[in-house]
Amino acid sequence: MSDTSIYWFRDDLRLSDLPGLTAAAANGPVVPVYVRDLSRAGEWIPGGASDWWLHHSLASLQRELAERSAPLVLRTGDAVEALTALAVEVGASTVFCSRQYQPWAGALEKALRARLNERNVALKRFPGTLLHEPEDVATGSGTPFKVFTPFWRACLRRPEPAPTLPIPALTGCNTDLPTDMLSDWGLIPEKPNWAAGWETLWTPGEAGAEDTLETFLSGHVKRYGNGRDIPAEPNTSKLSPFLRQGNISPRQVWHAAQASKLMHRDAAESIDKFLSEIGWREFCYHLLFHFPSIPDEAFNQKFAFFPWGKDASRLAAWKRGQTGYPIVDAGMRELWQTGFMHNRVRMVVASFLTKHLLLNWREGERWFWDCLLDADLASNACSWQWVGGSGADAAPYFRIFNPIAQGEKFDKTGEYTRHWVPELGQLPDKYLHKPWEAPLDILTESAVILGDTYPRPIVDHKTARETALAAYATLKEL
């Protein structure tokens, strides 16, 4: 006997390699649903860029499900109430879903299970967003890992991730169910449309994820090992937004990468390095699950006493890409204009905020949360704390990136900086990353007027570094 089931889409907006959906399809007719519940996340409700990606991911998922005669139902409100009501509407015996790991996810699933049980409806939760469940990876003493390298080694010693699953054959429910209109959710900015042009840069959804992975593994990955730090070159995967919304699973990435190693043996080392970045994502979720306060509190508790400054004008200059340090400004403008930022530059701008400006890492975390298409609670929090010195396995606080040296090393030709900071486009390479050192005649010839067409540095690098180290020294005294 087959029963009607509900599949509750969450951060898994795809049809392939989705264990919960496969199980639901084997059970009988399936009612797919997505519930927009903003009541539980507090300050961590999705930001504007995430909403843009969500809209297009849902639109793609709607089309795929409609082709399979299993239309996606959209509902708004408390997820427990919405899913319980839908289960009653369709006479469902089971609600299937993928597991989530945010601090509020466990309580939500517990409350939903209890409410459904009152209606004799089961909740069945499956893995689907990680290679390894957080409880399954532990130190020899059974405690959570706090350092990435031994964590990833432990992951690599575990059995190979299970093979990926094909798209299951779906049988829809014949009931004509009321549904929200996606366009009514207001996920796309209009006045102003600050995301104008993004559709030419990104193709959210499962098909776009598969194409992006194929493009990377068929060519760019060969240069990943040595070229991943060069922001002007297309050597990185740009898969993070797709992983964030679950347009592709980490298992799909893992197995595709392993297959690619067999075809491109000369790229094996680069592919392993790429997979270690997937490992960093796993590590961040491991930390978030075991230490759920990490988005809000310093992991290293002594940093709770760090003498962070407050300067609204400096923070605004950083956000707008007007710090006077070209590589920093290029990164912040790339973020605003594309919803993305190259990973090397992310580290540079984060170091600049926390160590040159002495502004709290939480300020950067919140800005990235709103502006990044791949704004992921685990990765965002852990990466900001890593750069700021307060996180697990963090970079030492005294490791202060020199934004001039970083620009000269990783953007030697100036292609990246000139693209995002076009007012410096005519400046010779020698002065591109330190325009304040250029002679007046060079500035004039290059149409650069410091303090007018381009700002002077808002802080002096040497002074800022000394101030940051002095602030850090106060922690040693505790």
C-alpha positions in Angstrom: 0.0 0.0 0.0 1.4 3.4 -0.9 0.8 6.5 1.2 0.9 10.2 0.4 4.0 11.9 1.7 5.2 15.4 2.0 8.8 16.3 1.1 9.8 19.5 2.9 12.5 21.3 1.0 15.0 23.3 3.1 18.6 24.0 2.2 18.5 21.2 -0.5 16.9 22.8 -3.5 17.5 20.0 -6.0 16.1 16.7 -7.1 19.2 14.4 -7.5 21.2 12.9 -4.6 18.5 13.7 -2.1 18.0 10.7 0.2 14.8 12.1 1.8 13.1 12.7 -1.5 14.2 9.2 -2.8 12.6 7.7 0.3 9.4 9.8 -0.1 9.1 8.8 -3.7 9.4 5.1 -2.8 6.6 5.6 -0.3 4.0 6.8 -2.8 2.6 10.1 -4.1 4.7 13.1 -3.0 3.6 16.7 -2.2 6.8 18.9 -2.4 6.7 22.0 -0.2 8.9 24.9 0.7 8.0 26.9 3.8 9.4 30.4 4.2 9.7 30.6 8.0 11.4 33.7 9.3 10.3 33.3 12.9 13.2 31.2 14.3 16.5 32.5 12.9 16.5 35.8 14.8 19.1 38.2 13.4 20.2 35.4 11.0 17.3 35.6 8.7 18.6 35.4 5.1 20.1 38.5 3.7 19.3 40.3 0.4 21.8 38.4 -1.7 20.7 35.0 -0.3 17.1 36.0 -1.1 17.9 36.7 -4.7 19.5 33.2 -5.0 16.6 31.6 -3.2 14.1 33.1 -5.6 15.9 31.8 -8.7 16.6 28.4 -7.1 12.9 28.0 -6.2 11.9 29.1 -9.7 14.2 26.4 -11.2 12.9 23.8 -8.7 9.3 24.7 -9.6 10.0 24.1 -13.3 11.6 20.8 -12.7 8.8 19.5 -10.4 6.1 20.8 -12.7 7.6 18.7 -15.5 7.2 15.7 -13.3 3.6 16.5 -12.4 4.5 17.1 -8.7 4.1 20.9 -8.4 5.9 22.7 -5.6 3.7 24.1 -2.9 4.9 27.4 -1.3 3.8 28.4 2.1 4.7 31.2 4.5 4.7 31.2 8.3 5.7 29.0 11.2 7.0 25.8 9.7 5.5 23.6 12.4 2.0 25.0 11.8 2.3 25.1 8.0 3.6 21.6 7.7 1.0 20.2 10.1 -1.8 21.9 8.3 -0.5 20.6 4.9 -0.3 17.1 6.3 -3.9 17.3 7.3 -5.0 18.8 3.9 -3.5 16.0 1.9 -3.9 13.1 4.4 -0.1 12.5 4.5 1.3 9.7 6.6 4.9 11.0 6.6 6.9 14.2 6.3 10.3 13.7 4.8 13.2 16.2 5.0 16.9 16.7 5.0 18.7 17.5 8.3 19.8 21.0 9.1 22.5 22.1 11.6 21.8 25.7 12.5 21.4 26.4 16.3 17.6 26.6 16.0 17.2 23.5 13.7 17.1 20.8 16.3 14.4 22.5 18.4 12.4 23.1 15.2 12.6 19.4 14.2 11.7 18.3 17.7 8.6 20.6 17.8 7.5 19.5 14.4 7.9 15.8 15.3 5.8 16.3 18.4 3.0 18.2 16.6 2.9 15.7 13.7 2.8 12.8 16.2 -0.5 14.2 17.5 -1.9 13.7 14.1 -0.4 10.2 13.6 2.0 11.6 11.1 5.7 10.6 11.1 8.7 12.8 10.6 11.6 11.2 8.8 14.8 13.1 8.6 17.8 12.2 6.3 21.3 13.5 5.8 21.9 15.4 2.6 24.0 18.5 3.1 27.3 17.2 4.4 29.7 14.4 3.6 29.8 13.3 7.3 27.4 13.9 10.1 28.9 16.1 12.9 28.5 13.3 15.5 30.3 10.8 13.3 33.7 12.6 13.4 35.5 12.8 16.7 38.9 12.9 18.3 40.4 9.8 19.9 38.9 10.8 23.2 35.4 11.3 21.6 35.4 15.1 21.7 34.8 17.5 18.8 37.7 18.6 16.7 38.9 22.2 17.1 41.7 22.1 14.6 41.0 21.6 10.9 44.0 19.5 9.7 43.4 16.5 12.1 39.6 16.9 11.5 40.0 16.5 7.8 42.5 13.6 8.2 39.9 11.9 10.3 37.3 12.4 7.6 39.6 11.0 5.0 40.1 7.9 7.1 36.3 7.3 7.2 34.6 5.1 4.6 34.1 6.8 1.2 30.9 8.9 1.0 28.0 6.8 -0.3 27.3 6.9 -4.1 25.1 9.6 -5.3 21.4 9.0 -6.0 19.6 9.7 -9.3 16.5 11.8 -9.5 13.7 9.5 -8.3 10.5 8.9 -10.3 7.9 11.1 -8.7 4.2 10.6 -8.4 2.4 13.8 -7.7 -0.7 14.3 -5.5 -3.8 15.0 -7.5 -5.2 17.5 -5.0 -5.1 21.1 -6.3 -3.4 22.7 -3.3 -3.3 26.4 -2.5 0.1 27.9 -2.8 1.8 31.2 -2.5 3.1 33.0 -5.6 6.9 33.1 -5.6 6.8 36.7 -7.0 4.7 37.8 -4.0 7.6 37.0 -1.6 9.5 40.0 -2.7 12.9 38.2 -2.9 14.0 40.2 -5.9 15.1 43.8 -5.3 13.2 46.3 -7.4 13.7 49.9 -6.3 16.6 50.0 -6.5 17.5 46.8 -8.3 20.9 46.5 -6.7 21.2 43.0 -8.3 20.9 44.2 -11.9 23.0 42.1 -14.1 23.5 39.2 -11.7 21.5 36.9 -14.0 24.3 37.2 -16.5 26.8 36.1 -13.9 25.0 33.3 -12.2 22.5 30.5 -13.0 21.0 29.4 -9.7 19.5 26.0 -9.5 20.5 22.4 -10.1 21.3 22.7 -13.8 23.5 25.7 -13.1 25.3 23.9 -10.4 26.0 20.9 -12.6 27.3 23.1 -15.4 29.5 25.0 -13.0 31.0 21.9 -11.5 31.7 20.4 -15.0 33.3 23.6 -16.2 35.6 23.7 -13.2 36.6 20.0 -13.2 37.1 19.9 -17.0 39.6 22.8 -17.0 40.0 25.3 -14.3 40.8 22.8 -11.6 44.2 22.1 -13.3 45.3 25.6 -12.3 43.6 25.6 -8.9 46.6 24.4 -6.8 48.9 27.3 -7.8 46.3 29.7 -9.1 43.5 29.7 -6.5 45.0 32.9 -4.9 45.0 35.0 -8.1 41.7 36.9 -8.1 41.9 38.0 -11.7 42.0 34.4 -13.0 39.0 31.9 -13.2 40.8 29.2 -11.2 38.3 28.7 -8.4 35.0 26.7 -8.6 32.5 29.3 -7.6 30.3 26.4 -6.3 29.8 27.9 -2.8 26.4 29.6 -3.6 25.1 26.4 -5.1 26.2 24.4 -2.0 24.7 27.0 0.3 21.2 26.5 -1.1 21.7 22.8 -1.8 21.5 23.1 -5.6 24.2 20.4 -5.5 25.3 18.1 -2.8 28.8 17.8 -1.4 28.6 14.1 -2.3 28.1 15.0 -5.9 31.1 17.3 -5.8 33.2 14.7 -4.0 32.5 11.8 -6.5 32.8 14.1 -9.5 36.2 15.3 -8.3 37.4 11.8 -7.6 36.4 10.7 -11.1 38.1 13.7 -12.5 41.4 12.7 -10.8 41.3 9.5 -12.9 40.9 11.4 -16.1 43.3 14.2 -15.3 46.1 12.5 -13.2 48.3 15.6 -13.6 45.6 17.6 -11.7 45.3 15.1 -8.8 47.1 17.4 -6.3 45.0 20.4 -7.3 41.8 18.4 -6.9 42.8 17.2 -3.5 43.4 20.8 -2.5 40.0 21.7 -3.8 38.4 18.9 -1.8 40.1 20.1 1.3 38.1 23.3 0.8 35.0 21.2 0.8 36.5 19.8 4.0 36.7 23.3 5.5 33.0 23.6 4.9 32.5 20.3 6.8 34.7 21.6 9.6 32.7 24.8 9.9 29.4 22.8 10.3 31.2 20.5 12.7 32.0 23.5 14.9 28.5 25.1 14.5 26.8 21.9 15.6 29.0 21.3 18.6 29.5 25.0 19.5 26.2 26.7 18.4 27.2 30.1 19.8 30.0 30.5 17.3 28.1 33.0 15.0 27.7 35.4 18.0 30.5 34.8 20.4 34.2 34.5 20.2 35.2 30.9 20.2 38.4 31.8 22.1 36.8 33.3 25.1 39.7 35.7 25.9 38.7 37.6 22.8 35.5 38.6 24.7 37.8 41.2 26.3 39.5 42.4 23.1 39.3 46.2 23.0 37.5 46.5 19.7 36.9 50.0 18.4 33.8 51.7 17.1 34.0 54.0 14.2 31.0 54.3 11.9 32.8 56.4 9.3 35.6 53.8 8.9 33.1 51.0 8.8 31.2 52.8 6.1 34.3 53.4 4.1 35.2 49.7 4.3 31.7 48.7 3.1 31.7 51.1 0.2 35.2 50.2 -0.9 36.6 53.6 -0.1 39.5 52.8 2.3 42.3 54.1 0.1 43.9 50.6 -0.2 43.1 49.4 -3.7 43.1 45.7 -3.2 40.7 46.1 -0.2 38.4 48.4 -2.2 38.4 46.1 -5.2 37.2 43.3 -3.1 34.5 45.2 -1.4 33.2 46.5 -4.7 33.3 43.1 -6.3 31.1 41.9 -3.4 28.6 44.7 -3.8 28.4 44.4 -7.6 28.4 40.6 -8.0 27.3 39.1 -4.6 30.7 37.3 -4.5 34.3 37.9 -3.6 37.4 35.9 -4.3 38.6 33.9 -1.3 42.1 35.4 -1.1 40.6 38.9 -1.2 38.0 37.9 1.5 41.0 37.2 3.8 42.6 40.5 3.0 39.5 42.6 3.6 38.6 40.7 6.8 42.1 41.2 8.1 41.9 44.9 7.2 38.6 45.4 9.1 39.7 43.5 12.2 43.3 44.5 12.4 43.8 47.8 10.5 40.5 49.3 11.6 40.2 47.4 14.9 36.5 46.8 14.2 34.8 43.8 15.6 34.7 40.7 13.3 30.9 40.6 13.9 30.5 43.8 11.8 32.1 42.1 8.9 30.2 38.9 9.5 26.9 40.8 9.3 27.9 42.7 6.2 28.9 39.5 4.4 25.7 37.8 5.6 23.6 40.4 3.8 25.8 40.8 0.7 27.1 37.3 -0.1 25.3 34.9 -2.4 27.0 32.1 -0.5 26.2 33.5 3.0 26.4 30.3 5.0 26.0 30.6 8.8 28.7 28.1 9.6 31.3 29.1 7.0 30.7 32.8 7.5 31.1 32.8 11.2 34.1 30.4 11.4 36.0 32.1 8.6 35.5 35.6 10.1 36.7 34.3 13.5 39.6 32.5 11.8 40.9 35.8 10.3 40.1 37.8 13.4 42.1 35.5 15.6 39.3 34.4 17.9 38.2 31.2 16.2 39.0 27.5 16.3 42.3 26.8 14.6 42.5 30.6 14.0 45.3 32.5 12.2 47.4 34.1 15.0 46.2 37.6 15.7 49.6 39.0 15.0 49.4 37.7 11.5 48.3 41.0 9.9 48.0 41.0 6.1 49.8 43.9 4.5 47.2 45.1 1.9 50.0 46.6 -0.3 52.0 43.4 -0.3 48.9 41.3 -0.8 48.0 43.3 -3.9 51.5 43.3 -5.3 51.8 39.5 -4.8 48.4 38.2 -5.9 47.4 40.9 -8.4 50.8 41.6 -10.0 49.4 42.8 -13.3 46.7 44.8 -11.6 44.0 43.3 -13.7 41.7 42.6 -10.8 42.2 45.9 -9.1 41.8 48.0 -12.2 38.6 46.2 -13.1 36.9 47.0 -9.7 38.7 50.3 -9.1 38.6 51.9 -12.6 39.6 55.3 -11.3 43.1 53.9 -10.8 43.1 52.2 -14.2 45.8 54.4 -15.8 48.2 54.3 -12.8 51.4 52.4 -13.5 51.8 49.0 -11.8 54.6 50.3 -9.6 52.1 52.6 -7.8 48.8 50.8 -8.3 48.6 49.2 -4.8 50.1 52.3 -3.1 48.9 55.3 -5.1 49.8 57.8 -2.3 53.5 57.1 -3.1 53.1 58.1 -6.7 54.7 61.5 -7.7 52.3 64.3 -8.4 53.1 64.2 -12.2 52.4 60.5 -12.4 49.1 61.0 -10.5 48.2 63.9 -12.9 49.0 61.9 -16.0 46.9 59.0 -14.6 43.9 61.3 -13.9 44.1 60.5 -10.1 43.5 63.1 -7.5 44.0 61.7 -4.1 41.2 62.8 -1.7 39.0 63.5 -4.7 38.8 60.9 -7.4 40.2 58.3 -5.1 40.5 58.5 -1.3 43.7 58.7 0.7 44.3 55.8 3.0 42.0 56.0 6.0 44.8 54.5 8.2 48.5 54.2 7.9 49.5 50.6 7.6 52.5 50.7 9.9 50.7 52.6 12.6 47.6 50.4 12.3 49.7 47.3 12.7 51.4 48.6 15.8 48.1 49.6 17.3 46.6 46.2 16.6 49.6 44.4 18.2 49.3 46.6 21.2 45.6 45.8 21.5 46.4 42.1 21.3 49.0 42.4 24.0 46.3 43.4 26.4 44.9 39.9 26.1 48.2 38.4 27.1 48.0 40.2 30.3 44.7 38.6 31.2 
